[in-house]
Amino acid sequence: MKLSPGDTVALVAPSGPAAPELLDRAAEALRAWDLVVKRFDTACPTRKYLSDSDTRRAERFQAAWTDPSVRAVFAARGGYGTQRMLDLLDWPALRAAGAKIFAGSSDLTALHQAIAAHLGLPTLFSPMPAGALWDEVSAGHLRRTLFESETVLRGTGCLVPGRARGVLTGGTLSMLAAGVGTPEHRPPETGIVVLEDVGEALYRLDRLVTQLLRSGWFDGVRGIVLGSWSNCGDAEDVRALMLERLGPLGVPILGDLRFGHCPGALTIPLGVEAVLDAEAGTLTMVGGG
């Protein structure tokens, strides 16, 4: 599903708050792509780390998604709070609204998983226009993904060689681990997992990966793609940890694809089929992504 100039899109804040000037910047960035932007702002936080009450955030997301004029819903920024509103959404009503594009990352991993579980739709794990890491490179790649066909993503740092084909799933590691036991808990089964995170000490990354391993979440996985690990300690230590914990799965692992919490972050389509060639450092969308 692609966008065209003149399409109407929604800007929402399902997680943390964003300053009004950042929301203005986000809306202008999307308008610069010849999109019509509808803002579904939230501005009455009950806690300073939430953009609004759970009920209000759910209502605004629901209103954006079910608006018949809206073709895509963009999360303004991440933070925390998405999980708190998932049980307040009317999933049958969202399903009846038809297919939409959803774009966001970080805390929005919970919403990516929920949309996949309840609606069966692909989504975009992408930089967010009111986020701190929105820049020309990341915005440009998101735009190309939305309007054109970005079929091949290139990384470096093969940890385990090999090729694999499967449906892409995953996102921010800590959010995936936090989702274990919830209705949206979706093991990748025969898929390819993408993982990244920010601000987690090495031992915490170890604990998060171990939680997913022990829960059986990785059972049947066909390949793994690792993104950025900003402020997670020495990069070589992180790579060694991931090889130690995930290498025994015996699947191809690409160690460094530039997505997540980093400048110039790539947009990763979730819920679409792709081919991973870890040695060549490529992730190729099947059928154009």
HELIX and SHEET records of a PDB file:
HELIX    1   1 PRO A   20  ARG A   31  1                                  12    
HELIX    2   2 ASP A   54  THR A   66  1                                  13    
HELIX    3   3 THR A   82  MET A   85  1                                   4    
HELIX    4   4 LEU A   86  LEU A   88  5                                   3    
HELIX    5   5 TRP A   91  ALA A   96  1                                   6    
HELIX    6   6 SER A  106  LEU A  108  5                                   3    
HELIX    7   7 THR A  109  LEU A  119  1                                  11    
HELIX    8   8 GLU A  136  PHE A  147  1                                  12    
HELIX    9   9 LEU A  173  ALA A  178  1                                   6    
HELIX   10  10 LEU A  202  ARG A  214  1                                  13    
HELIX   11  11 ALA A  235  LEU A  246  1                                  12    
HELIX   12  12 GLY A  247  LEU A  249  5                                   3    
HELIX   13  13 VAL A  286  GLY A  288  5                                   3    
SHEET    1   A 6 VAL A  36  PHE A  40  0                                        
SHEET    2   A 6 THR A   8  VAL A  12  1                                        
SHEET    3   A 6 VAL A  70  ALA A  75  1                                        
SHEET    4   A 6 ILE A 101  GLY A 104  1                                        
SHEET    5   A 6 THR A 123  PHE A 125  1                                        
SHEET    6   A 6 ILE A 268  LEU A 270 -1                                        
SHEET    1   B 8 VAL A 152  ARG A 154  0                                        
SHEET    2   B 8 THR A 282  MET A 285 -1                                        
SHEET    3   B 8 GLU A 273  ASP A 277 -1                                        
SHEET    4   B 8 ARG A 163  THR A 172 -1                                        
SHEET    5   B 8 ILE A 192  VAL A 198  1                                        
SHEET    6   B 8 GLY A 223  SER A 230  1                                        
SHEET    7   B 8 ILE A 253  ASP A 256  1                                        
SHEET    8   B 8 THR A 156  VAL A 160 -1                                        
END                                                                             
